[in-house]
């Protein structure tokens, strides 16, 4: 397998593996990864491939995903300097008017305390505002996130699914008040979902040095090809709470594009999954591609996408562009 590449998080000094491992949907979910031992096996397989960044969020399995990952770190006996770990805050897991769907100072202060307790860690490397909060002044959120970094509870902060205008506003407030600036955005990005990363954020890469840790590189499994003949039993689209996925995974227009992409993959002699992951890696503005897996075999399968990157010539990229931009 090709050697892992490490990229800086935008202009920040932190280096992350170009393929990383995330716990959304899989950790602490029935029929996926339920125990720390199962999680440790997947984390270890990822690390053996060179992965150093592990993504999580308070909202994943109502905090249990953080607990499982933290227990897995301890079971593996990894030293804290050997890995980069993140969490994301917004949705909340406690009841109360200040504890749900907010980025106010009270929530953020208590939410990071809760995340660190569940992880069993003194700090996370990255903490994200998991969604924008239109009801809290951005100034309040920026000050609270900067204070989180100053306190040592997080080393860097960023955003997830914020608009370019919101990111620029937060960065400008931090610049004006000499606060810790947001350095990274976590957007969805894949062959079927391109506009925000490629167009909306285009100026931010040069203007503020934005890094990106992209999620859903396989479009929730659509780009694996397994939904071409319908939604199979046991897939994530059949999990309670994920019914919204079913409509997307059954969209005729998207399925037609996947069929055309598969033609390109077949001509290259590579899998659709590897092609989709390698395509994300090809974008120099992508700091890391967050992969997900519920087994060691899936982890290793995802990591093998590194071998396909060189096969994506300018001609191949142009063909894929024509298919997915139409």
Residue frames relative to the residue before (quaternion, step in Angstrom):
aa qw qx qy qz dx dy dz
X 1.0000 0.0000 0.0000 0.0000 0.00 0.00 0.00
X 0.5674 -0.6033 0.4396 0.3476 3.57 -1.08 0.74
X 0.5646 -0.6039 0.4433 0.3464 3.55 -1.15 0.63
X 0.5339 -0.6180 0.4743 0.3287 3.54 -1.15 0.69
X 0.2743 -0.7286 0.6049 0.1675 3.55 -1.10 0.78
X 0.1897 -0.7636 0.6058 0.1179 3.58 -1.12 0.68
X 0.1069 -0.8012 0.5886 0.0170 3.54 -0.88 1.02
X 0.4955 -0.6283 0.5049 0.3237 3.52 -1.15 0.63
X 0.4982 -0.6421 0.5028 0.2943 3.52 -1.19 0.67
X 0.7633 -0.2381 0.1240 0.5876 3.56 0.31 1.25
X 0.7801 -0.2620 0.2187 0.5244 3.57 -0.74 -1.07
X 0.4704 0.6606 -0.4532 0.3699 3.59 1.26 -0.04
X 0.5635 -0.6348 0.4193 0.3220 3.56 -1.17 0.51
X 0.5442 0.6519 -0.3899 0.3561 3.59 1.21 -0.47
X 0.1966 -0.7758 0.5913 0.0989 3.57 -0.96 0.93
X 0.0669 -0.7906 0.6087 0.0061 3.54 -0.94 0.96
X 0.5643 -0.5888 0.4597 0.3516 3.56 -1.16 0.65
X 0.5329 -0.6667 0.4150 0.3152 3.57 -0.93 0.88
X 0.6974 0.2303 -0.2243 0.6405 3.58 1.31 -0.27
X 0.0463 -0.8011 0.5967 -0.0042 3.56 -0.87 0.95
X 0.4121 -0.7126 0.5223 0.2226 3.57 -1.30 0.09
X 0.0749 -0.8148 0.5749 0.0050 3.56 -0.81 1.08
X 0.4169 -0.7498 0.4769 0.1913 3.55 -1.20 0.59
X 0.3586 0.7463 -0.4999 0.2542 3.62 1.21 0.14
X 0.8289 0.1726 -0.1953 0.4949 3.57 -1.04 0.97
X 0.7582 0.4423 -0.2442 0.4122 3.62 0.75 -0.99
X 0.7309 0.4415 -0.2744 0.4423 3.64 0.68 -0.99
X 0.8571 0.0898 -0.1054 0.4963 3.55 -1.07 0.94
X 0.5556 0.5551 -0.4203 0.4545 3.56 1.10 0.72
X 0.5596 -0.6157 0.4376 0.3409 3.57 -0.99 0.82
X 0.8309 0.1736 -0.1842 0.4954 3.54 -1.07 0.88
X 0.6433 0.4493 -0.3400 0.5183 3.59 1.24 0.26
X 0.7255 -0.3199 0.2685 0.5470 3.64 -0.47 -1.18
X 0.0920 -0.8567 0.5075 0.0024 3.56 -0.24 1.28
X 0.7863 0.3084 -0.1553 0.5123 3.60 1.07 -0.61
X 0.6356 -0.5309 0.4044 0.3881 3.54 -1.28 0.42
X 0.6296 0.5438 -0.3414 0.4374 3.60 1.03 -0.72
X 0.6435 0.5008 -0.3190 0.4830 3.59 0.98 -0.82
X 0.6501 0.5124 -0.3114 0.4667 3.56 0.98 -0.89
X 0.6446 0.5373 -0.3239 0.4369 3.58 0.94 -0.90
X 0.6274 0.5407 -0.3387 0.4464 3.60 1.00 -0.76
X 0.6826 0.4707 -0.2845 0.4813 3.59 0.97 -0.86
X 0.6378 0.5220 -0.3282 0.4616 3.59 0.96 -0.85
X 0.6701 0.5073 -0.3004 0.4509 3.56 0.93 -0.87
X 0.6306 0.5250 -0.3297 0.4669 3.58 1.03 -0.79
X 0.6446 0.5096 -0.3168 0.4737 3.57 1.03 -0.80
X 0.6677 0.5023 -0.3077 0.4552 3.56 0.90 -0.89
X 0.6154 0.5497 -0.3465 0.4461 3.60 1.03 -0.73
X 0.6738 0.4686 -0.2852 0.4951 3.59 1.19 -0.54
X 0.6435 -0.5477 0.3132 0.4334 3.58 1.28 -0.05
X 0.4293 0.7019 -0.4664 0.3249 3.61 1.27 0.06
X 0.0586 -0.8045 0.5898 0.0383 3.57 -0.96 0.86
X 0.7010 0.4351 -0.2609 0.5011 3.61 1.28 -0.15
X 0.0611 -0.7985 0.5980 -0.0328 3.53 -0.82 1.14
X 0.2086 -0.8315 0.5128 0.0464 3.53 -0.52 1.29
X 0.0375 0.7868 -0.6122 0.0683 3.54 -1.03 0.86
X 0.1195 -0.7787 0.6073 0.1028 3.58 -1.32 -0.12
X 0.6099 -0.5517 0.4337 0.3682 3.52 -1.20 0.61
X 0.7168 0.4898 -0.2531 0.4269 3.56 0.94 -0.89
X 0.5474 0.6071 -0.4157 0.3987 3.61 1.19 -0.18
X 0.8314 -0.1007 -0.0008 0.5465 3.55 -0.57 1.25
X 0.5892 -0.6303 0.3457 0.3689 3.57 1.04 0.90
X 0.7782 -0.3461 0.1654 0.4972 3.55 0.91 0.94
X 0.5696 0.6243 -0.3865 0.3692 3.58 1.16 -0.45
X 0.5742 0.5838 -0.3831 0.4274 3.60 1.13 -0.53
X 0.6368 0.5077 -0.3214 0.4831 3.59 1.02 -0.77
X 0.6534 0.5257 -0.3157 0.4440 3.57 0.95 -0.88
X 0.6631 0.4982 -0.3001 0.4712 3.59 0.95 -0.89
X 0.6702 0.4954 -0.3096 0.4577 3.59 0.89 -0.88
X 0.6450 0.5219 -0.3217 0.4562 3.58 0.95 -0.83
X 0.6539 0.5008 -0.3084 0.4759 3.57 1.00 -0.84
X 0.6293 0.5328 -0.3287 0.4606 3.58 1.09 -0.72
X 0.6100 0.5406 -0.3494 0.4622 3.60 1.00 -0.77
X 0.6819 0.4830 -0.2906 0.4661 3.58 0.91 -0.93
X 0.6409 0.5272 -0.3278 0.4515 3.59 0.98 -0.81
X 0.6820 0.4772 -0.2755 0.4808 3.58 1.06 -0.77
X 0.3542 -0.7659 0.4726 0.2540 3.56 1.19 -0.45
X 0.3003 0.7732 -0.5119 0.2236 3.58 1.16 0.51
X 0.4205 -0.6628 0.5570 0.2712 3.54 -1.12 0.71
X 0.6140 -0.6187 0.3491 0.3441 3.55 -1.02 0.85
X 0.6589 0.5167 -0.3299 0.4359 3.61 1.04 -0.58
X 0.6112 0.6143 -0.3308 0.3737 3.58 1.26 -0.32
X 0.7993 0.2062 -0.1126 0.5530 3.61 1.17 -0.24
X 0.3154 -0.6958 0.6178 0.1861 3.51 -1.38 0.48
X 0.0110 -0.8137 0.5801 -0.0347 3.58 -0.78 1.01
X 0.1621 -0.8000 0.5739 0.0656 3.56 -1.08 0.75
X 0.0596 -0.7352 0.6626 0.1301 3.48 -1.42 0.13
X 0.2485 -0.7549 0.5903 0.1413 3.54 -1.31 0.30
X 0.1715 -0.8114 0.5579 0.0326 3.55 -0.98 0.94
X 0.3891 0.6963 -0.5600 0.2242 3.57 -1.06 0.84
X 0.7384 0.4615 -0.2653 0.4142 3.57 0.58 -1.19
X 0.2965 -0.7814 0.4973 0.2328 3.59 1.01 -0.78
X 0.1652 -0.7866 0.5867 0.0992 3.55 -1.18 0.58
X 0.6395 0.4770 -0.3240 0.5085 3.58 1.31 0.06
X 0.4885 -0.6591 0.4835 0.3051 3.56 -1.17 0.56
X 0.5233 0.6257 -0.4784 0.3252 3.54 -1.23 0.52
X 0.6164 -0.6047 0.3649 0.3482 3.59 -1.08 0.71
X 0.7318 0.4008 -0.2365 0.4979 3.61 1.16 -0.47
X 0.6669 0.5443 -0.2737 0.4290 3.58 1.26 0.01
X 0.7295 0.3800 -0.2303 0.5200 3.61 1.23 0.02
X 0.8712 0.0281 -0.0174 0.4899 3.56 -1.10 0.81
X 0.5884 0.5637 -0.3620 0.4527 3.55 0.86 0.97
X 0.1912 -0.7404 0.6266 0.1506 3.52 -1.34 0.33
X 0.2964 0.7577 -0.5346 0.2286 3.57 1.02 0.71
X 0.6905 -0.5161 0.3140 0.3978 3.56 -1.22 0.48
X 0.6395 0.5404 -0.3401 0.4281 3.60 0.90 -0.84
X 0.6743 0.4877 -0.2962 0.4687 3.56 0.85 -0.98
X 0.6886 0.5020 -0.3050 0.4252 3.59 0.71 -1.03
X 0.6379 0.5310 -0.3290 0.4505 3.59 0.98 -0.82
X 0.7297 0.4151 -0.2454 0.4847 3.58 0.87 -0.90
X 0.6248 0.5580 -0.3464 0.4222 3.59 1.05 -0.66
X 0.6685 0.4759 -0.3224 0.4719 3.61 0.89 -0.79
X 0.5939 0.5471 -0.3671 0.4618 3.61 1.05 -0.63
X 0.6739 0.5016 -0.2941 0.4558 3.58 0.94 -0.92
X 0.6462 0.5222 -0.3233 0.4529 3.57 0.95 -0.86
X 0.6751 0.4940 -0.3030 0.4564 3.59 0.84 -0.93
X 0.6269 0.5270 -0.3366 0.4648 3.57 1.05 -0.72
X 0.6772 0.4841 -0.3035 0.4636 3.59 0.90 -0.86
X 0.6598 0.4916 -0.2997 0.4830 3.58 1.00 -0.79
X 0.2996 -0.7318 0.5420 0.2846 3.57 1.03 -0.82
X 0.5354 0.6176 -0.3909 0.4232 3.57 1.15 0.69
X 0.5030 -0.6341 0.4968 0.3131 3.54 -1.28 0.41
X 0.8010 -0.0196 0.0350 0.5973 3.58 1.14 -0.58
X 0.2920 -0.6798 0.6265 0.2453 3.53 -1.34 0.28
X 0.5336 -0.6329 0.4502 0.3346 3.56 -1.14 0.53
X 0.7938 0.0983 -0.0243 0.5997 3.56 1.02 -0.87
X 0.0043 -0.7598 0.6496 0.0282 3.55 -1.11 0.72
X 0.1839 -0.8051 0.5614 0.0534 3.54 -0.86 1.06
X 0.3820 -0.6029 0.6319 0.3023 3.50 -1.35 0.39
X 0.3713 -0.8162 0.3968 0.1960 3.55 -0.12 1.36
X 0.7613 -0.0224 -0.0151 0.6478 3.57 1.27 -0.42
X 0.5561 -0.5738 0.4479 0.4010 3.63 -1.17 0.27
X 0.2433 -0.7542 0.5924 0.1453 3.56 -1.20 0.55
X 0.2524 -0.8139 0.5037 0.1418 3.61 -0.19 1.23
X 0.6740 0.5223 -0.2866 0.4368 3.60 1.23 -0.34
X 0.6910 0.3830 -0.2698 0.5504 3.59 1.29 -0.10
X 0.5037 -0.6436 0.4674 0.3371 3.62 -0.83 0.86
X 0.5318 -0.6342 0.4485 0.3373 3.58 -0.93 0.87
X 0.5783 0.5946 -0.3769 0.4123 3.60 1.07 -0.66
X 0.6604 0.5108 -0.3110 0.4542 3.58 0.92 -0.90
X 0.6661 0.5004 -0.2965 0.4668 3.55 0.95 -0.89
X 0.6544 0.5140 -0.3186 0.4540 3.61 0.90 -0.87
X 0.6511 0.4984 -0.3218 0.4734 3.60 0.91 -0.84
X 0.6699 0.5030 -0.3087 0.4505 3.61 0.90 -0.90
X 0.6717 0.4816 -0.3032 0.4744 3.60 0.95 -0.83
X 0.6354 0.5185 -0.3307 0.4670 3.58 1.00 -0.76
X 0.6380 0.5202 -0.3202 0.4689 3.58 1.01 -0.79
X 0.6050 0.5625 -0.3446 0.4459 3.58 1.11 -0.74
X 0.6653 0.4774 -0.2903 0.4951 3.56 1.03 -0.82
X 0.6518 0.5241 -0.3170 0.4472 3.59 0.93 -0.88
X 0.6719 0.5063 -0.2912 0.4555 3.58 1.08 -0.73
X 0.5006 -0.6682 0.4170 0.3593 3.59 1.25 -0.30
X 0.4754 0.6756 -0.4475 0.3423 3.61 1.22 0.12
X 0.7606 0.0732 -0.0599 0.6423 3.57 1.29 -0.41
X 0.4196 -0.7168 0.4985 0.2483 3.56 -1.13 0.60
X 0.7775 0.0480 -0.0093 0.6270 3.57 1.15 -0.69
X 0.1432 -0.7808 0.5948 0.1269 3.56 -1.22 0.40
X 0.0214 -0.7977 0.6025 -0.0137 3.50 -1.26 0.53
X 0.4941 -0.6469 0.5119 0.2743 3.52 -1.34 -0.29
X 0.1558 -0.7683 0.6083 0.1239 3.56 -1.28 0.24
X 0.8460 -0.0078 -0.0683 0.5287 3.53 -0.73 1.19
X 0.3561 0.6822 -0.5414 0.3387 3.55 0.95 0.97
X 0.5128 -0.6141 0.4916 0.3439 3.57 -1.17 0.51
X 0.6507 -0.5042 0.3870 0.4154 3.56 -1.27 0.35
X 0.6465 0.5223 -0.3262 0.4504 3.60 0.97 -0.78
X 0.6569 0.5028 -0.3134 0.4663 3.60 0.98 -0.80
X 0.6431 0.5129 -0.3213 0.4691 3.58 0.98 -0.82
X 0.6725 0.4937 -0.3008 0.4622 3.58 0.88 -0.92
X 0.6296 0.5300 -0.3366 0.4577 3.60 1.02 -0.76
X 0.6606 0.4998 -0.3091 0.4672 3.60 0.93 -0.89
X 0.6531 0.5175 -0.3079 0.4591 3.57 0.94 -0.90
X 0.6698 0.5086 -0.2968 0.4524 3.60 0.94 -0.89
X 0.6259 0.5217 -0.3357 0.4727 3.59 1.03 -0.75
X 0.6616 0.4998 -0.3018 0.4706 3.57 0.93 -0.90
X 0.6370 0.5273 -0.3179 0.4638 3.58 1.00 -0.83
X 0.6806 0.5126 -0.2866 0.4380 3.56 0.87 -0.97
X 0.7796 0.3271 -0.1647 0.5081 3.58 1.00 -0.83
X 0.4504 -0.7124 0.4303 0.3233 3.60 1.30 0.25
X 0.3599 0.7208 -0.4963 0.3234 3.54 0.94 0.98
X 0.6250 -0.4936 0.4224 0.4328 3.57 -1.31 0.09
X 0.3129 -0.7870 0.5095 0.1526 3.56 -0.69 1.13
X 0.5243 -0.5716 0.4991 0.3864 3.60 -1.21 0.35
X 0.1823 -0.8245 0.5316 0.0663 3.59 -0.80 0.99
X 0.8012 0.2230 -0.0752 0.5501 3.59 1.20 -0.37
X 0.1547 -0.7440 0.6431 0.0947 3.53 -1.25 0.64
X 0.1911 -0.7680 0.6003 0.1150 3.56 -1.08 0.77
X 0.0603 0.8173 -0.5663 0.0871 3.58 -0.06 1.30
X 0.5321 -0.5425 0.5099 0.4032 3.53 -1.31 0.16
X 0.1220 0.7857 -0.5993 0.0930 3.58 -1.00 0.83
X 0.2730 0.7261 -0.5991 0.1984 3.53 -0.89 1.01
X 0.7559 -0.3959 0.2693 0.4464 3.56 -1.29 0.06
X 0.7409 0.3963 -0.2130 0.4985 3.58 1.14 -0.59
X 0.7461 0.2846 -0.1524 0.5823 3.59 1.30 -0.11
X 0.1414 0.8709 -0.4419 0.1623 3.55 0.36 1.30
X 0.5746 0.6856 -0.3709 0.2496 3.56 1.00 -0.85
X 0.6840 0.5065 -0.3186 0.4173 3.59 0.75 -0.99
X 0.7116 0.4590 -0.2673 0.4599 3.59 0.77 -1.02
X 0.7629 0.4095 -0.2141 0.4521 3.58 0.84 -0.95
X 0.7890 0.3125 -0.1553 0.5057 3.59 1.00 -0.75
X 0.7307 0.4491 -0.2667 0.4397 3.58 0.59 -1.14
X 0.7577 0.3828 -0.2086 0.4857 3.59 0.92 -0.87
X 0.3464 0.8027 -0.4588 0.1587 3.59 1.27 -0.18
X 0.7087 0.4567 -0.2740 0.4627 3.61 0.85 -0.91
X 0.6173 0.5986 -0.3486 0.3729 3.59 1.07 -0.65
X 0.5892 0.5859 -0.3836 0.4030 3.61 1.04 -0.61
X 0.7335 0.3885 -0.2234 0.5110 3.57 0.93 -0.88
X 0.6968 0.5148 -0.2884 0.4077 3.59 0.85 -0.97
X 0.8306 0.1215 -0.0469 0.5414 3.61 0.85 -0.91
X 0.4890 -0.6955 0.4211 0.3159 3.60 1.24 0.07
X 0.1765 0.8325 -0.5079 0.1334 3.57 1.06 0.73
X 0.2211 -0.7314 0.6301 0.1388 3.55 -1.08 0.83
X 0.1734 -0.7859 0.5819 0.1171 3.60 -1.21 0.40
X 0.1134 -0.7361 0.6635 0.0715 3.54 -1.09 0.85
X 0.1359 -0.8755 0.4595 0.0632 3.55 0.19 1.27
X 0.2330 -0.7772 0.5730 0.1153 3.55 -1.11 0.78
X 0.8132 0.2595 -0.2294 0.4677 3.53 -1.35 0.42
X 0.1058 0.8272 -0.5444 0.0903 3.63 0.79 0.93
X 0.7129 0.3960 -0.2436 0.5250 3.59 1.25 -0.41
X 0.4568 -0.7066 0.4358 0.3195 3.59 1.27 0.39
X 0.6717 -0.5258 0.2735 0.4445 3.54 0.87 1.09
X 0.7567 -0.3794 0.1908 0.4971 3.56 1.11 0.71
X 0.4836 0.6831 -0.4346 0.3326 3.58 1.23 -0.32
X 0.7256 0.4406 -0.2354 0.4733 3.58 1.03 -0.83
X 0.5123 0.5776 -0.4589 0.4398 3.58 1.19 0.45
X 0.4711 -0.6880 0.4227 0.3551 3.56 1.26 -0.43
X 0.5359 0.6736 -0.4008 0.3139 3.59 1.21 -0.22
X 0.6790 0.4747 -0.3005 0.4726 3.61 1.23 -0.17
X 0.3781 0.7593 -0.4647 0.2540 3.58 1.26 0.11
X 0.7704 0.2977 -0.1644 0.5393 3.58 1.12 -0.62
X 0.7551 -0.3104 0.1894 0.5455 3.57 1.17 0.52
X 0.5814 -0.5896 0.4371 0.3511 3.56 -1.32 0.15
X 0.3006 -0.7879 0.5084 0.1743 3.61 -0.46 1.16
X 0.5872 -0.5698 0.4421 0.3676 3.56 -1.18 0.59
X 0.7884 0.3249 -0.2435 0.4622 3.54 -1.06 0.82
X 0.5325 0.6096 -0.4242 0.4061 3.59 1.24 -0.09
X 0.6795 -0.5135 0.3257 0.4104 3.57 -1.24 0.39
X 0.5979 0.5799 -0.3644 0.4165 3.61 1.12 -0.52
X 0.6733 0.4702 -0.2971 0.4871 3.59 1.24 -0.29
X 0.4959 0.6642 -0.4282 0.3600 3.60 1.28 -0.07
X 0.5668 -0.5827 0.4486 0.3713 3.62 -1.08 0.65
X 0.7863 0.2964 -0.2333 0.4893 3.57 -0.90 0.94
X 0.7183 0.4046 -0.2479 0.5087 3.58 1.26 -0.19
X 0.2394 0.8032 -0.5107 0.1917 3.54 1.18 0.58
X 0.5709 0.6163 -0.3693 0.3974 3.58 1.18 -0.61
X 0.6004 0.5802 -0.3582 0.4179 3.56 1.17 -0.53
X 0.5877 0.6313 -0.3691 0.3461 3.56 1.02 -0.80
X 0.6548 0.5173 -0.3193 0.4490 3.60 0.94 -0.88
X 0.6717 0.4965 -0.3008 0.4603 3.58 0.91 -0.90
X 0.7078 0.4748 -0.2620 0.4527 3.55 0.95 -0.90
X 0.6944 0.4325 -0.2702 0.5076 3.59 1.30 -0.12
X 0.4171 0.7367 -0.4513 0.2824 3.58 1.29 0.07
X 0.4474 -0.7336 0.4389 0.2629 3.63 -0.53 1.14
X 0.6471 0.5291 -0.3264 0.4414 3.61 0.95 -0.84
X 0.6771 0.4806 -0.2911 0.4751 3.58 0.94 -0.88
X 0.6408 0.5249 -0.3216 0.4587 3.57 0.98 -0.81
X 0.6280 0.5314 -0.3343 0.4598 3.59 1.08 -0.70
X 0.6420 0.5087 -0.3203 0.4758 3.58 1.05 -0.76
X 0.6252 0.5341 -0.3371 0.4586 3.58 1.00 -0.81
X 0.6353 0.5327 -0.3307 0.4508 3.59 0.98 -0.82
X 0.6671 0.4885 -0.3011 0.4751 3.60 1.01 -0.78
X 0.6291 0.5232 -0.3319 0.4694 3.58 1.05 -0.75
X 0.6313 0.5450 -0.3314 0.4411 3.57 1.04 -0.78
X 0.5778 0.5706 -0.3758 0.4464 3.59 1.10 -0.60
X 0.6519 0.5009 -0.3045 0.4811 3.58 0.97 -0.87
X 0.6490 0.5180 -0.3170 0.4583 3.59 0.92 -0.90
X 0.6577 0.5122 -0.3097 0.4573 3.58 0.93 -0.89
X 0.6476 0.5171 -0.3227 0.4573 3.58 0.98 -0.78
X 0.6856 0.4592 -0.2723 0.4949 3.58 1.12 -0.69
X 0.4084 -0.7236 0.4591 0.3143 3.57 1.26 -0.34
X 0.5727 0.5564 -0.3887 0.4596 3.56 1.13 0.71
X 0.5697 -0.5893 0.4372 0.3702 3.57 -1.23 0.32
X 0.6285 -0.5332 0.4168 0.3834 3.53 -1.27 0.48
X 0.6279 0.5449 -0.3280 0.4486 3.59 1.01 -0.83
X 0.6833 0.4849 -0.2916 0.4615 3.58 0.83 -0.97
X 0.6318 0.5340 -0.3301 0.4546 3.57 0.99 -0.82
X 0.6809 0.5019 -0.2937 0.4452 3.60 0.86 -0.98
X 0.6716 0.4837 -0.2987 0.4753 3.60 0.94 -0.85
X 0.6610 0.5119 -0.3044 0.4564 3.58 0.92 -0.92
X 0.6087 0.5581 -0.3476 0.4440 3.58 1.08 -0.74
X 0.6447 0.5067 -0.3195 0.4749 3.61 0.98 -0.77
X 0.6394 0.5387 -0.3196 0.4460 3.57 0.98 -0.88
X 0.6171 0.5901 -0.3389 0.3952 3.58 1.06 -0.75
X 0.6193 0.5407 -0.3514 0.4480 3.60 1.14 -0.50
X 0.3617 -0.7725 0.4745 0.2172 3.65 -0.46 1.13
X 0.6287 0.5303 -0.3421 0.4544 3.60 1.23 -0.29
X 0.5669 0.5441 -0.3885 0.4813 3.59 1.30 0.02
X 0.3033 -0.7635 0.5434 0.1729 3.58 -0.58 1.13
X 0.7852 -0.1219 0.0983 0.5991 3.57 0.98 -0.86
X 0.3261 -0.7145 0.5930 0.1773 3.53 -1.23 0.70
X 0.2547 -0.7888 0.5416 0.1398 3.60 -0.46 1.18
X 0.1278 -0.7914 0.5963 0.0423 3.56 -0.65 1.15
X 0.2024 -0.7610 0.6013 0.1356 3.55 -1.25 0.44
X 0.0609 0.7927 -0.6043 0.0524 3.57 -1.13 0.59
X 0.2718 -0.7622 0.5652 0.1607 3.55 -1.17 0.61
X 0.7608 0.2261 -0.1763 0.5822 3.59 1.26 0.26
X 0.6395 -0.5201 0.4017 0.3990 3.54 -1.26 0.41
X 0.6245 0.5508 -0.3392 0.4377 3.58 1.00 -0.81
X 0.6607 0.4996 -0.3055 0.4696 3.59 0.99 -0.82
X 0.6038 0.5487 -0.3547 0.4566 3.58 1.02 -0.75
X 0.7013 0.4717 -0.2726 0.4597 3.57 0.79 -1.03
X 0.6105 0.5491 -0.3411 0.4576 3.56 1.09 -0.72
X 0.6639 0.5017 -0.3021 0.4651 3.59 0.93 -0.89
X 0.6680 0.5255 -0.3077 0.4277 3.57 0.89 -0.92
X 0.6089 0.5790 -0.3459 0.4176 3.58 1.13 -0.61
X 0.4767 0.6703 -0.4382 0.3626 3.59 1.25 -0.15
X 0.5291 0.6378 -0.4067 0.3846 3.59 1.18 -0.43
X 0.6344 0.5524 -0.3266 0.4309 3.57 1.13 -0.64
X 0.6754 0.5226 -0.2809 0.4381 3.59 1.21 -0.43
X 0.4813 0.7107 -0.4284 0.2823 3.59 1.18 -0.48
X 0.6875 0.4959 -0.2948 0.4411 3.59 0.86 -0.92
X 0.6194 0.5612 -0.3438 0.4280 3.59 1.17 -0.50
X 0.6219 0.5438 -0.3439 0.4464 3.58 1.24 -0.36
X 0.0901 -0.8233 0.5602 -0.0141 3.53 0.23 1.35
X 0.6987 -0.4359 0.3393 0.4546 3.57 -1.28 0.14
X 0.6393 0.5342 -0.3248 0.4477 3.58 1.02 -0.79
X 0.6606 0.4921 -0.3045 0.4783 3.59 0.94 -0.90
X 0.6518 0.5165 -0.3181 0.4553 3.59 0.91 -0.88
X 0.6376 0.5238 -0.3273 0.4604 3.58 1.04 -0.75
X 0.6354 0.5206 -0.3269 0.4674 3.61 1.01 -0.77
X 0.6679 0.4908 -0.2968 0.4743 3.57 0.95 -0.89
X 0.6155 0.5448 -0.3364 0.4596 3.55 1.08 -0.72
X 0.6555 0.5147 -0.3075 0.4592 3.57 0.94 -0.88
X 0.6557 0.5121 -0.3097 0.4602 3.60 0.99 -0.81
X 0.8024 0.3661 -0.1625 0.4424 3.56 0.71 -1.09
X 0.6464 0.4979 -0.3298 0.4749 3.59 1.20 -0.27
X 0.5492 0.6370 -0.3950 0.3696 3.59 1.21 -0.29
